[in-house]
Amino acid sequence: MAPKQAPTVRQRRLGAELRRLREEAGMSAPIVAGLLGTDRTMISNIESGRFGISEERLRRLASIYQCDDSTLIDALAEMTGRRKPGWWEEYRGKIPPGFLDVSEIEAHAVRLRTVQTAHLPGMFQIEEHARALFDLIVPPLPRLEVELRVTHRLTRRTVVTGDDPVPYVGVIHEAALRMQIGGRRVARSQLDHLLEESERDNITLLVIPFEAGGFPMAGDSVLYAEAPNLRLDTVHMDSPTGAVFIDSPTQLANFRKRLRLIEEMALSPKNSRDLIYAIAKDL
């Protein structure tokens, strides 16, 4: 199988999970290569995400590793082979790959949870709001790239508004709601859009008001994508230098605890909508 010059986060994750299964089984790469009738380099390339792996070979590896978690094996099998390219592939080479990795993770999630303290959730941003945000980047982006980023961001929302919408729970700090990105008119339209989206059965928006004080992960922008198997969950965080993806079991467990605490601190869905409405009304 030909090597992938730039494997996606999802492809690297598949390889990383296969490496973890091998290490948990206490087996070395050369031993596994011998059992598969290949060489150590092939195992290394598969575990780094540079080479793909067939579903048949993956299930054989799972048997070699004596992994009896059928849910995990089935979830890993779904990550193998040649799948139909996602809608985000048309943007490859045109916008940063981290944007595409986020889209791919969202598309394969069974539930999404986010925390936003300075900005509103990307998939709920209206066109004018998103464009105003990208226009704030220093140094300025070329106009074509701004427009590509905007259209990509607008398309992301299909994961929660399409025919098979994913459940979504988003925590937003009051500061993000009051920031008038793009001016007063755009800010009002943006909040009206948030209110409209919050009425969907699969979408829950929770607001942390100023009076709540401090809370875990204050200042962070976090996306927690739940997978069919808990072990395959992924955390995405924004940073000044680009996207950061986290998948270690210990860190995932810590993020789940933090998210639970934050969601418990937030206002109820109804009270959250009431606050959003009040802020919009004042604009």
Secondary structure, 3 states (H helix, E strand, C coil): CCCCCCCCHHHHHHHHHHHHHHHHCCCCHHHHHHHHCCCHHHHHHHHHCCCCCCHHHHHHHHHHCCCCCHHHHHHHHCCCCCCCCCHHHHHECCECHHHHHHHHHHHCCCEEEEEECCCCCHHHCCHHHHHHHHCCCCCCCCHHHHHHHHHHHHHHCHHHHCCCCCCEEEEEEHHHHHCCCCCHHHHHHHHHHHHHHCCCCCEEEEEECHHHCCCCCCCCEEEEEECCCHHHCEEEECCCCCCEEECCHHHHHHHHHHHHHHHHHCCCHHHHHHHHHHHHHHC
